[in-house]
Amino acid sequence: MRLSPALLCGVAFVAASVLPAAAAVAQEVERLRPPIPSDEGDPPAILTLLGGAILVGIVLFAAAFPSKRGHQD
């Protein structure tokens, strides 16, 4: 029985992809872990309130302008 070249390539591909994984498991390679973020605390409350007040002021300022409507509206 003669094996086709496609079958031989498939077997070679499977062997080439499985063998490194098996070697890594056998050696128990050190796994990468995600970094642990430092605790920087909460932002100051006054800056949060000031930012919110500025945004509300911008919206009220823009809403205070009358809309220009043409005669076709």
C-alpha positions as CSV (number, residue, x, y, z in Angstrom):
1,M,0.0,0.0,0.0
2,R,1.4,3.3,-1.0
3,L,0.6,6.5,1.0
4,S,-0.3,9.7,-0.8
5,P,1.9,12.7,-0.4
6,A,-1.0,14.7,1.0
7,L,-1.5,12.2,3.8
8,L,2.3,12.2,4.6
9,C,2.2,16.0,4.7
10,G,-0.8,15.9,7.0
11,V,0.9,13.4,9.4
12,A,4.1,15.5,9.4
13,F,2.1,18.7,10.2
14,V,0.3,17.0,13.1
15,A,3.5,15.6,14.5
16,A,5.3,19.0,14.1
17,S,2.5,20.8,15.9
18,V,2.0,18.3,18.7
19,L,5.6,17.5,19.7
20,P,6.6,21.0,20.9
21,A,3.4,21.2,23.0
22,A,4.2,17.8,24.6
23,A,7.8,18.9,25.3
24,A,6.6,22.1,27.0
25,V,4.2,20.1,29.2
26,A,7.0,17.7,30.1
27,Q,9.3,20.5,31.1
28,E,6.6,22.5,33.0
29,V,7.6,25.8,31.4
30,E,6.9,28.8,33.6
31,R,3.7,30.3,32.5
32,L,3.3,34.0,31.8
33,R,1.0,35.8,34.3
34,P,-0.7,39.2,33.8
35,P,0.8,42.1,35.6
36,I,-0.7,43.2,39.0
37,P,-1.7,46.8,38.9
38,S,-0.7,49.1,41.7
39,D,-3.4,50.6,43.9
40,E,-3.3,54.3,43.1
41,G,-6.5,55.1,45.1
42,D,-9.6,57.0,44.0
43,P,-9.4,60.4,42.2
44,P,-10.1,63.5,44.3
45,A,-13.8,64.1,44.7
46,I,-13.4,67.9,44.1
47,L,-11.9,67.3,40.6
48,T,-14.8,65.0,39.7
49,L,-17.4,67.5,40.8
50,L,-15.5,70.4,39.1
51,G,-15.4,68.4,35.8
52,G,-19.1,67.6,36.0
53,A,-19.9,71.3,36.7
54,I,-17.9,72.4,33.8
55,L,-19.6,70.0,31.4
56,V,-23.1,71.0,32.7
57,G,-22.0,74.7,32.2
58,I,-21.0,74.0,28.6
59,V,-24.3,72.3,27.9
60,L,-26.3,75.1,29.4
61,F,-24.2,77.8,27.6
62,A,-24.9,76.1,24.3
63,A,-28.6,75.7,25.0
64,A,-28.9,79.4,25.8
65,F,-28.3,80.4,22.2
66,P,-31.5,80.8,20.2
67,S,-31.7,78.6,17.1
68,K,-31.7,80.4,13.8
69,R,-34.7,79.3,11.8
70,G,-35.2,80.3,8.2
71,H,-38.5,81.2,6.6
72,Q,-38.8,77.7,5.1
73,D,-38.8,75.8,8.5
